Amino acid sequence: MNYREALAWLDRHINLEANAGRPQGASLERMRQIAQVLGDPHQAYPAIHLTGTNGKGSVARMVSELLRASGLRVGTYTSPHLERINERIAVDLEPVADDELAAAIGSVAAVESLIDGAPSHFEILTAAAFAHFADVAVDVAVLEVGLLGRYDCTNIVDADVAVLTRIAADHTDGADGWRQAIAEEKVGIVKPGSVFVLGETDPELRPIFDSAGAARTVVRGDDFDAVDNRLAVGGRMVDLITPWGRHEEVFLPVHGSHQADNAACAVTAVEAFFDRALDDELVTEAFAQLTIPGRLEAVAHSPSVLLDCAHNPDGAASLSQALDESFAVLGSRYLVFGCLAQQDPAEMLAALEVNRFDLVVVCTPDSPRARPASEVAAVVDGAGVGVEVVNDPVQAAARAVAIADEEDLVVVAGSIYAVGAVRAEYSRAAAAALARADEELL
């Protein structure tokens, strides 16, 4: 299989992530069967397993940087992707090359006839990641749960460290007891003998977490934390306390006070993995390299353009707070927004404090689960905020930028499918500009 053939074969399998947003089903038997016929590649390396409604992607990046700085070869599996599917499978945070991805997917295709029933899109990618990490001999894998935890494909792994960042409203109908139900699913990644790093601090959920079966549970606020979390030029300056040590004056080159909590989870997870404190210099070095694509990411200036995958109300509230803390705006604010049908646009826009934007350009993300822009526009209009409908996310961002002056701010937020499309366009523009500069030098 070449790259194009591999992706075509992958796309012939049901994509629950894109079409339903629901778990694979109440069984991991098929995923275990796929792994078994591949030789159980997920058992070739230790793992740190991450779940949580918000923050797990950022923590995965931080954990990977800390492990890299420790001299380890790190495989990182995340989902969904922003621009290209290759991003989901990375080694030392470099996305897998086209030929390597084709080979990994091809290894699953070669054994499909030995599997009971057709594997799903996500099962194939997860198995491909496990196989690739074994082939390139990573020292450790950082695995992000796709959805919930207990029946997620990644959960055939018995990880040394399990991390739960936080629980918020997403993929839920909001019925009574939804927080408890989500907590019970997420703690399914905690295995006997593991260390459970718990970032969620709701005391009502503690009985669920305490019964998870970990050899040791460490809790944010009790056993580890981010203290003295303050604004700095280009990010945050924090002190981090873990059960193994204290790290003072740590600079995080990312925006949002919530990232300090993510950093505390990440450092604690890596120190739990090693069962020792990390050197201060190593923590400083690791975080100096940190980038988190699509999380309060600046992709242009004059006007400033920020991208943020705030895809649920808690994420939207964190974005709104970060805008207040880190981005003083002399001019106007413009919001480019699109969301999926599972989200209540009124709740999302209230969390974003939409009335502080001068204009909202509403788009329809490229997903079968997208909420039509016209529905969202009606909510914005009802809030008394100016609104335009431009269905294509890239064109919607271009419209906002065209209206904006140099001192204005354009924020692109909501579904990752909208943010990813806009980011890809800026990436193409940057690559074209670099190519032109190279030609001029020649």
ZAGU-378402 format. One record per atom (N, C-alpha, C): residue in three letters; x, y, z negated. Coordinates in steps of 0.2 Angstrom, whole numbers, plus 5000, padded with zeros to 4 digits. Layout:
! residues N
ALAXYZ;...
This chain:
! residues 442
MET500449945000;MET500050005000;MET500450065000;ASN500350115004;ASN500650185004;ASN500150224999;TYR500350284998;TYR499950324993;TYR499250334996;ARG499150355002;ARG498450365004;ARG498050305004;GLU498350245006;GLU497950185005;GLU497850164998;ALA498250174993;ALA498150164986;ALA497550204984;LEU497550274985;LEU497050314983;LEU496350294986;ALA496350274992;ALA495750254996;ALA495450194992;TRP495950144991;TRP495750084987;TRP495450104980;LEU495750144977;LEU495550164970;LEU494850194970;ASP494750234975;ASP494150274976;ASP493550234978;ARG493650174980;ARG493150124982;ARG492850094975;HIS493150104970;HIS492850074963;HIS492550134959;ILE492050104956;ILE491550154952;ILE491950204947;ASN491850264948;ASN492150314944;ASN491650344939;LEU491650304933;LEU491250324928;LEU491350394925;GLU492050414925;GLU492250474923;GLU491950534927;ALA491850524933;ALA491650584937;ALA490850574938;ASN490550514938;ASN489850514939;ASN489450504933;ALA489650484927;ALA489250474922;ALA489550504915;GLY490150504915;GLY490450534909;GLY490350484903;ARG490250424904;ARG490050374898;ARG490650324897;PRO490650294892;PRO491150244890;PRO491050184895;GLN491550144896;GLN491550084901;GLN491050034899;GLY490850034892;GLY490449984890;GLY490649954883;ALA490249914880;ALA490449894873;ALA490849834873;SER491349834877;SER491849774878;SER492549804881;LEU493049774878;LEU493749784882;LEU493949724885;GLU493549674886;GLU493749604888;GLU494049614895;ARG493749644900;ARG493949654907;ARG494649684907;MET494749744902;MET495349774902;MET495949734900;ARG495749694895;ARG496249644892;ARG496449594897;GLN495949574901;GLN496049524907;GLN496549554912;ILE496349614914;ILE496849644919;ILE497549644916;ALA497649674910;ALA498249674907;ALA498649604907;GLN498249554905;GLN498549484905;GLN498749464911;VAL498349474917;VAL498649444923;VAL499249484926;LEU499349544923;LEU499849594924;LEU500449574920;GLY500349534915;GLY500949514911;GLY500949554904;ASP500349584902;ASP500349624896;ASP500849674896;PRO500849724901;PRO501449774901;PRO501349824895;HIS500749834892;HIS500649874887;HIS501049854880;GLN501249794880;GLN501549764874;GLN502349774875;ALA502549804880;ALA503349814881;ALA503649874878;TYR503249914874;TYR503449974871;TYR502949994866;PRO503250024861;PRO502850054855;PRO502450114858;ALA501850134854;ALA501450184857;ALA501250234851;ILE501050294853;ILE500650344849;ILE500050354853;HIS499450344849;HIS498850344852;HIS498450404850;LEU498150444854;LEU497850504853;LEU497050504855;THR496650534850;THR495950544852;THR495750604848;GLY495150634850;GLY494850694847;GLY494450734853;THR493950764851;THR493550804855;THR493950864859;ASN494350894855;ASN494750954857;ASN495450944855;GLY495950964858;GLY496650964856;GLY497050904858;LYS496850854860;LYS497250794861;LYS497750804867;GLY497450834872;GLY497950854878;GLY498550894875;SER498450944871;SER498950984869;SER499450944864;VAL499150904860;VAL499550864855;VAL499950814859;ALA499650784865;ALA500050744869;ALA500650774872;ARG500550834874;ARG501150874877;ARG501650884871;MET501450904866;MET501950924860;MET502250854858;VAL501950804857;VAL502250744855;VAL502750714860;SER502550724866;SER503050704871;SER503650744871;GLU503650804870;GLU504250854870;GLU504650834864;LEU504350824858;LEU504750804852;LEU505050734853;LEU504750684856;LEU505050624857;LEU505650624862;ARG505550674868;ARG506050684872;ARG506650714869;ALA506550764865;ALA507050794862;ALA507450744857;SER507150694855;SER507450644851;SER507850594855;GLY507850604861;GLY508250564865;GLY507950504868;LEU507250494868;LEU506850444870;LEU506650454877;ARG506550404881;ARG506150404887;ARG505450394886;VAL505050444888;VAL504350444886;VAL503850434892;GLY503450394891;GLY502850384896;GLY502250424893;THR501850464897;THR501350494894;THR500750484899;TYR500150464896;TYR499550444900;TYR499050494897;THR498750534902;THR498250584900;THR497650584905;SER497150614903;SER496550624908;SER496050674906;PRO495750704910;PRO495750704918;PRO496350744920;HIS496450754926;HIS497050794929;HIS496750864931;LEU497250904931;LEU497050974934;LEU497050984941;GLU497650964944;GLU497750974952;GLU497750904955;ARG498250864953;ARG498350794957;ARG498350734952;ILE498050684954;ILE497950624950;ILE498650604947;ASN499150614951;ASN499850594948;ASN500050624941;GLU499750674939;GLU499850704933;GLU499650664927;ARG499250614928;ARG498950574923;ARG499550524920;ILE499950504925;ILE500450454923;ILE501150494923;ALA501450504918;ALA502050544918;ALA502650514914;VAL503250524916;VAL503850494913;VAL504250554911;ASP504450564905;ASP504750634902;ASP504350694905;LEU503750684905;LEU503250744907;LEU503350764914;GLU503650724919;GLU503650734926;GLU503150684929;PRO502650714932;PRO502150664935;PRO502450614940;VAL502150554940;VAL502350494944;VAL502350514951;ALA502950494955;ALA502950514962;ALA502450474966;ASP502350494972;ASP501750464976;ASP501950394977;ASP502550374979;ASP502650304980;ASP502650264974;GLU502850294968;GLU502750254962;GLU502050244960;LEU501650294961;LEU500950284959;LEU500650234964;ALA500750234970;ALA500550184975;ALA500750114973;ALA501350104971;ALA501550044969;ALA501250014962;ALA501050064958;ALA500750044952;ALA500050024953;ILE499650064957;ILE498950044959;ILE498949984963;GLY499449974967;GLY499549914971;GLY499649854967;SER499949854961;SER500049804957;SER499349774954;VAL498949824953;VAL498249804951;VAL497849774956;ALA497849804962;ALA497549784968;ALA497749714969;ALA498349694968;ALA498549624970;ALA498249574966;VAL498049594960;VAL497749544955;VAL496949544955;GLU496649594959;GLU495949604958;GLU495549534958;SER495749494963;SER495349434964;SER495449384958;LEU495849394953;LEU495949354947;LEU495549384941;ILE495149444943;ILE494849474937;ILE494049464938;ASP493749454932;ASP493049444932;ASP492649514933;GLY492349524939;GLY492049584941;GLY492549634943;ALA492249684947;ALA492649734950;ALA492849784944;PRO493549804944;PRO493749854938;PRO493549924940;SER493449964935;SER493250034937;SER493850074938;HIS493750134941;HIS494250184942;HIS494750194936;PHE494450204931;PHE494850214925;PHE495250154922;GLU494950094923;GLU495250034921;GLU495850024925;ILE495850044932;ILE496350034936;ILE496950084935;LEU496750144934;LEU497250194932;LEU497650174926;THR497250154921;THR497550134914;THR498050084915;ALA497850024918;ALA498249974920;ALA498849994924;ALA498750034929;ALA499350054933;ALA499850094928;ALA499550134923;ALA500050174919;ALA500450124915;PHE500050074912;PHE500450024907;PHE500949994911;ALA500749974918;ALA501249934922;ALA501849974924;HIS501750044925;HIS502250084927;HIS502750094922;PHE502450114916;PHE502850124910;PHE503350064908;ALA503050004909;ALA503449944908;ALA504049934914;ASP503849954920;ASP504349944925;ASP504949994925;VAL504750054922;VAL505350104921;VAL505650104914;ALA505450054910;ALA505650044904;ALA505650104899;VAL505050134898;VAL505050184893;VAL505150164886;ASP505450204882;ASP505550184875;ASP504950194871;VAL504450234873;VAL503850244869;VAL503250274874;ALA502650254873;ALA502150284877;ALA501650324872;VAL501450384875;VAL500950424872;VAL500350424876;LEU499850394873;LEU499250374876;LEU498650414874;GLU498350454878;GLU497750494877;GLU497150454879;VAL496650444874;VAL496050414875;VAL495650454880;GLY495250414885;GLY494850454890;GLY494250474887;LEU493850434883;LEU493250454880;LEU493150414873;LEU492950454868;LEU492850424861;LEU493450384859;GLY493450314859;GLY494050284857;GLY493950204856;ARG493450184853;ARG493450104851;ARG493350064858;TYR493050084863;TYR492950044869;TYR493250084875;ASP493750134873;ASP494050164879;ASP494650114881;CYS494750114888;CYS495250064891;CYS495950064887;THR496150124885;THR496750124882;THR496850084875;ASN496250064873;ASN496250044866;ASN496449964865;ILE496649934871;ILE496949874870;ILE497649874867;VAL497949934866;VAL498549944863;VAL498549944856;ASP498949914852;ASP499049914845;ASP499549974844;ALA499350034843;ALA499850084842;ALA500150094835;ASP500750114834;ASP501050124828;ASP500750184824;VAL500550234828;VAL500250294825;VAL499650304829;ALA499150324826;ALA498450344829;ALA498350414826;VAL498150454831;VAL498050534829;VAL497350544831;LEU496950574827;LEU496350604828;LEU496350684827;THR496350724832;THR496450794831;THR495850824828;ARG495250824831;ARG494650854828;ARG494050824831;ILE493450834828;ILE492850814831;ILE492350874832;ALA492050874838;ALA491650934840;ALA491150904845;ALA490650954847;ALA490050934851;ALA490350924858;ASP490350864861;ASP490450854868;ASP490250774869;HIS489950764875;HIS489750694876;HIS489250674871;THR488850714869;THR488350694864;THR487650734865;ASP487150694863;ASP486450724864;ASP486250774858;GLY486750774853;GLY486550814847;GLY486050794842;ALA485850724843;ALA485450694838;ALA485750694831;ASP485250694826;ASP485550684819;ASP486050634818;GLY486550654815;GLY487150604813;GLY487650594819;TRP487650644824;TRP488050634829;TRP488850644827;ARG488950684822;ARG489650684820;ARG489950624817;GLN489450594813;GLN489650524810;GLN489750474816;ALA489250474821;ALA489350424826;ALA489950434830;ILE490150494832;ILE490750504835;ILE491350484831;ALA491350504825;ALA491950484820;ALA492050404820;GLU491450374820;GLU491550294820;GLU491850264826;GLU491650304832;GLU491950274838;GLU492650294838;LYS492850354836;LYS493550374837;LYS494050344833;VAL493850324826;VAL494250284822;VAL494350214824;GLY494050194830;GLY494150124832;GLY494850114835;ILE495250174836;ILE495950164839;ILE496450154833;VAL496150154827;VAL496650144821;VAL496750074820;LYS497350044820;LYS497449974819;LYS497749954813;PRO497649894810;PRO498049874804;PRO498749884805;GLY499049914799;GLY499749924799;GLY499949994802;SER499550024805;SER499750094808;SER499650144803;VAL499950204805;VAL499850264802;VAL499350304805;PHE498850334802;PHE498350374804;PHE498450444803;VAL498550484808;VAL498650554807;VAL497950594808;LEU497650614803;LEU496950644803;LEU496950724803;GLY496750744809;GLY496750824810;GLY496050844808;GLU495550804808;GLU494850824806;GLU494750834799;THR494550884796;THR494550904789;THR493850904786;ASP493250884790;ASP492650884787;ASP492550824782;PRO492450854775;PRO492450804770;PRO491850754770;GLU491350764774;GLU490750714775;GLU490950654779;LEU491450664783;LEU491750614787;LEU492250564784;ARG492550594778;ARG493050554775;ARG492950484774;PRO492350464771;PRO492250394770;PRO492350344776;ILE492150374782;ILE492250344789;ILE493050334790;PHE493350384789;PHE494050384790;PHE494450344785;ASP494250344779;ASP494550304774;ASP494550234775;SER493950214778;SER493850144779;SER494150114786;ALA494550154789;ALA494750134796;ALA495250084796;GLY495550064790;GLY496050004790;GLY496750024791;ALA496950084791;ALA497650104792;ALA498050084786;ALA498750074787;ALA499150064782;ALA499250124778;ARG499250184781;ARG499350244778;ARG498950294782;THR498550344778;THR498150394781;THR498450464779;VAL498650504783;VAL498850574781;VAL498450624784;VAL498150674780;VAL497650714782;VAL497850784782;ARG497650824787;ARG497850894788;ARG497450934782;GLY497850974779;GLY497551014773;GLY497750984767;ASP497850914766;ASP498050884760;ASP498750864761;ASP498950824766;ASP499650794767;ASP500050834772;PHE499750864777;PHE500150904782;PHE499750964784;ASP500051014786;ASP499751074788;ASP500151124792;ALA499851174795;ALA500251234798;ALA500051294793;VAL500551324790;VAL500451374786;VAL500851434788;ASP500651494786;ASP500951554788;ASP500951564796;ASN500351544799;ASN500251544806;ASN500151614808;ARG500551644812;ARG500551714814;ARG500651734821;LEU500451784823;LEU500551804830;LEU501251824831;ALA501551804837;ALA502251824839;ALA502251844846;VAL502751874849;VAL502751894856;VAL502851834860;GLY502351814864;GLY502351764868;GLY502051694865;GLY501751704859;GLY501551644856;GLY501351644849;ARG501551594845;ARG501451594838;ARG502051584834;MET502151604828;MET502651584823;MET502351554817;VAL502551494816;VAL502251454810;VAL502751414806;ASP502551394800;ASP502851354796;ASP502451284796;LEU502751234797;LEU502451164797;LEU502651124791;ILE502151094787;ILE502251054782;ILE502050984783;THR502450934782;THR502250864784;THR502450824777;PRO502150754777;PRO502350714771;PRO503150704771;TRP503450714777;TRP504150704777;TRP504650764776;GLY504350824777;GLY504750884777;GLY504450944778;ARG504750994779;ARG504551064780;ARG504951094786;HIS504651124790;HIS504951164796;HIS504751234796;GLU505151284795;GLU504951354794;GLU505151394800;GLU504851444802;GLU504951484807;GLU504951454814;VAL504451414815;VAL504451374821;VAL504051414827;PHE504351424832;PHE504051464837;PHE503751424842;LEU503051434843;LEU502651394848;LEU502551444854;PRO502751434860;PRO502651474866;PRO502051464869;VAL501451464865;VAL500851454868;VAL500351494864;HIS499751514866;HIS499351564863;HIS498751524860;GLY498451554855;GLY497951524851;GLY498151504844;SER497851524839;SER497951504832;SER497851424831;HIS497351404835;HIS497251324835;HIS497851284837;GLN498351314841;GLN498851274843;GLN499351254837;ALA499351294832;ALA499751284826;ALA499551224823;ASP498851214822;ASP498551144820;ASP498751084824;ASN498751094831;ASN498951044835;ASN499751024834;ALA500151084833;ALA500851074832;ALA500951034825;ALA500551044820;ALA500651014814;ALA500450934815;CYS499950924819;CYS499750854820;CYS500350814824;ALA500650854829;ALA501150824833;ALA501750804829;VAL501950854825;VAL502650844821;VAL502450784816;THR501950784813;THR501750734808;THR501750664812;ALA501450664818;ALA501350604822;ALA502050574823;VAL502550614826;VAL503150594827;VAL503650574821;GLU503550614816;GLU503850594810;GLU503650524807;ALA502950514808;ALA502650454806;ALA502950394810;PHE503050404816;PHE503350354821;PHE504050334819;PHE504450384817;PHE505150374815;PHE505150354807;ASP504650374804;ASP504650364796;ASP505250404793;ARG505350464796;ARG505850514793;ARG505650584796;ALA505950634793;ALA505950704795;ALA506350714801;LEU506050754805;LEU506450774811;LEU506850834809;ASP507450844813;ASP507950894811;ASP507550964814;ASP507651014810;ASP507351084812;ASP507551104819;GLU508251094820;GLU508451114827;GLU508151074833;LEU507951004831;LEU507650964836;LEU506950994837;VAL506551014832;VAL505851034833;VAL505951104837;THR506351144835;THR506451214838;THR506551194846;GLU507051154847;GLU507251134854;GLU506651114858;ALA506251064855;ALA505651034858;ALA505151084860;PHE504951124855;PHE504451174856;PHE504651234861;ALA505251244861;ALA505551294866;ALA505351274873;GLN505351204875;GLN505151184881;GLN504451174883;LEU504051194878;LEU503351174878;LEU502951214883;THR502551184888;THR502051214892;THR501451174892;ILE500851204892;ILE500251164892;ILE499851194897;PRO499851164903;PRO499451184909;PRO498751194908;GLY498451244910;GLY497751254909;GLY497451264902;ARG497951284898;ARG497751304891;ARG497951374890;LEU497551424891;LEU497751494890;LEU498351504894;GLU498351484900;GLU498951484905;GLU498851554909;ALA499351594909;ALA499351654913;ALA499651634920;VAL499351644925;VAL499551624932;VAL499651684937;ALA499451744934;ALA499551804938;ALA499551864934;HIS499851924936;HIS499851984933;HIS499552044937;SER499352094934;SER499152154938;SER498652134944;PRO498052114942;PRO497752104936;PRO497952034933;SER497952034926;SER498151964923;SER497551914924;VAL497751854926;VAL497351804927;VAL497551744922;LEU497051724918;LEU497151674913;LEU496651614914;LEU496951554914;LEU496551494915;LEU496551454908;ASP495951434906;ASP495851394900;ASP495251344901;CYS495451284900;CYS494951224900;CYS494551224894;ALA494151274893;ALA493751274887;ALA493051244889;HIS492951174888;HIS492451144891;HIS491851124887;ASN491951144880;ASN491351134876;ASN491351194871;PRO490851204867;PRO490751264863;PRO491351274858;ASP491651224855;ASP492251234850;ASP492851264854;GLY492951234860;GLY493451264864;GLY493351334867;ALA492751344868;ALA492551414870;ALA492651464865;ALA492451444858;ALA492551484853;ALA493351504851;SER493751444852;SER494451454852;SER494751504857;LEU494551494863;LEU494751544868;LEU494551614867;SER493951624864;SER493751694863;SER494151724857;GLN494351684852;GLN494751704847;GLN495451724849;ALA495751674853;ALA496351694856;ALA496451754860;LEU495851764864;LEU495851824868;LEU495951894864;ASP495551884858;ASP495651944853;ASP496351954850;GLU496651894849;GLU497251894845;GLU497851914850;SER497851884856;SER498451884860;SER498451934866;PHE497851954868;PHE497751984875;PHE497452054874;ALA497752104873;ALA497452174872;ALA497352194880;VAL496752214881;VAL496552234888;VAL496352304888;LEU496752344892;LEU496652414893;LEU496052434897;GLY495952384902;GLY495352394907;GLY494752354905;SER494552324911;SER493952284910;SER494052204910;ARG493552164907;ARG493652094907;ARG493152064912;TYR493452014916;TYR492951974920;TYR493051904919;LEU492451864919;LEU492451794917;LEU492251754924;VAL492651704925;VAL492451664931;VAL492251594927;PHE491651574928;PHE491451514923;PHE490951464927;GLY491151404926;GLY490751354928;GLY490751294923;CYS490251254923;CYS490251204918;CYS489851144920;LEU489851084917;LEU489551024919;LEU488851024915;ALA488450974918;ALA487750974916;ALA487650954909;GLN488150924906;GLN488150894899;GLN488150954894;GLN488451014896;GLN488451064892;GLN487851114892;ASP487651144887;ASP487151194886;ASP487551264888;PRO487351294894;PRO487751354896;PRO487651414891;ALA487051414888;ALA486851464883;ALA487351464877;GLU487451404875;GLU487851394869;GLU488551404871;MET488851384877;MET489451394879;MET489651474879;LEU489151504883;LEU489251574884;LEU489251614877;ALA488851594873;ALA488751624866;ALA489451624863;ALA489751564863;ALA490451544860;ALA490951594863;LEU490851604869;LEU491351644873;LEU491251714872;GLU490751734868;GLU490551804867;GLU490451844874;VAL490051814878;VAL489951834885;VAL489851914886;ASN489451934881;ASN489252004881;ASN489852054881;ARG490452034880;ARG491052074880;ARG491452074887;PHE491152034891;PHE491452034898;PHE490952084902;ASP491352124907;ASP491052174911;ASP490652134917;LEU490852084919;LEU490552044924;LEU490651974924;VAL490251924925;VAL490351854925;VAL490251834932;VAL490751794935;VAL490651764942;VAL490551694941;VAL489951664942;VAL489751604941;VAL489851554947;CYS490151494945;CYS490351444951;CYS490051384949;THR490051334954;THR489851264953;THR490451224953;PRO490751194948;PRO491351144948;PRO491251094953;ASP491751064956;ASP491751014961;ASP491650944957;SER491050934955;SER490950864952;SER490250844952;PRO490050784953;PRO489350764953;PRO488950784947;ARG489350794942;ARG489050814936;ARG488950884934;ALA489150924939;ALA489151004939;ALA488451024937;ARG488451074933;ARG487751114933;ARG487751174938;PRO487251174942;PRO487251224947;PRO487351294945;ALA487751334949;ALA487951404947;ALA487251444946;SER486751434949;SER486151474949;SER485851464942;GLU485851404939;GLU485651394932;GLU486051434927;VAL486651434928;VAL487051474923;VAL487051544924;ALA486951564930;ALA486851644931;ALA486251664928;ALA485651624928;ALA485051644924;ALA485151654917;VAL485651614914;VAL485751624907;VAL486151684906;VAL486651704910;VAL487051764910;VAL486651824910;ASP486251824915;ASP485751874916;ASP485251894910;GLY485051834907;GLY484651844902;GLY484951874896;ALA485651864896;ALA486051894890;ALA486251974891;GLY485951994897;GLY486052064899;GLY486752084901;VAL487152034904;VAL487752044907;VAL487752034915;GLY488152084918;GLY488152074925;GLY488352014928;VAL488151984933;VAL488251924935;VAL488251914943;GLU488751874946;GLU488751864953;GLU488751784954;VAL488551754959;VAL488551684960;VAL489051674966;VAL489551644965;VAL490051624971;VAL490151544969;ASN489851504973;ASN489851434971;ASN490551404971;ASP490951414976;ASP491651384976;ASP492051414971;PRO492351374966;PRO492751404961;PRO493351454963;VAL493651434969;VAL494251464971;VAL494051534974;GLN493451534977;GLN493251594980;GLN492951644974;ALA492651614969;ALA492451644963;ALA492951684960;ALA493551654959;ALA494151684956;ALA494351744960;ALA494451724967;ALA494651774972;ALA494151834971;ARG493551824971;ARG493051884970;ARG493251924964;ALA493351894958;ALA493451934952;ALA494051964952;VAL494651934955;VAL495251974956;VAL495152034961;ALA494752024966;ALA494652084971;ALA494352144968;ILE493952124963;ILE493552184959;ILE494052214954;ALA494452174951;ALA494852194945;ALA495352244948;ASP495552294943;ASP496152334944;ASP496752304940;GLU497252344941;GLU497952314938;GLU497852304931;GLU497552344927;GLU497552334920;GLU496952294917;ASP496652264922;ASP496052214920;ASP496252144918;LEU495852104915;LEU495952034914;LEU495351994917;VAL495651944920;VAL495151894923;VAL495251824920;VAL494751794917;VAL494751734913;VAL494351684917;VAL494751624919;VAL494351574922;VAL494351514917;ALA493651494915;ALA493551444910;ALA492951404911;GLY492851354907;GLY492351304908;GLY492651234910;SER492351204915;SER492551144917;SER493251134919;ILE493551084918;ILE494251074920;ILE494251064928;TYR493651044931;TYR493551044938;TYR493651114941;ALA493351164938;ALA493351234941;ALA494051264939;VAL494351254933;VAL495051274932;VAL495551244936;GLY495451184937;GLY495951144941;GLY496051164948;ALA495451184951;ALA495351204958;ALA495751274959;VAL495651314954;VAL495951384954;VAL496651374953;ARG496851334948;ARG497551324947;ARG497951304953;ALA497651254957;ALA497951224963;ALA498051274968;GLU497551324969;GLU497651374973;GLU498251424972;TYR498251444965;TYR498851484963;TYR499551444964;SER499551374963;SER500151334964;SER500351344971;ARG499851334976;ARG499951334983;ARG500251404985;ALA499951454982;ALA500151524984;ALA500851534982;ALA501051504976;ALA501751514973;ALA502251474977;ALA502051414979;ALA502451374983;ALA502651404990;ALA502051434993;ALA502151474999;ALA502651534999;ALA502551574993;ALA502951634992;ALA503651614991;LEU503851554988;LEU504451534987;LEU504751504993;ALA504351474997;ALA504651455004;ALA504851515008;ARG504451565008;ARG504551625012;ARG505151655010;ALA505251665003;ALA505951695000;ALA506551655002;ASP506451585003;ASP507051545005;ASP507151555012;GLU506651565016;GLU506751575023;GLU507151645024;GLU506951695020;GLU507251765021;GLU507951755019;LEU508151715014;LEU508851715012;LEU509251675017;LEU508951635021;LEU509351595026;LEU509351645032;
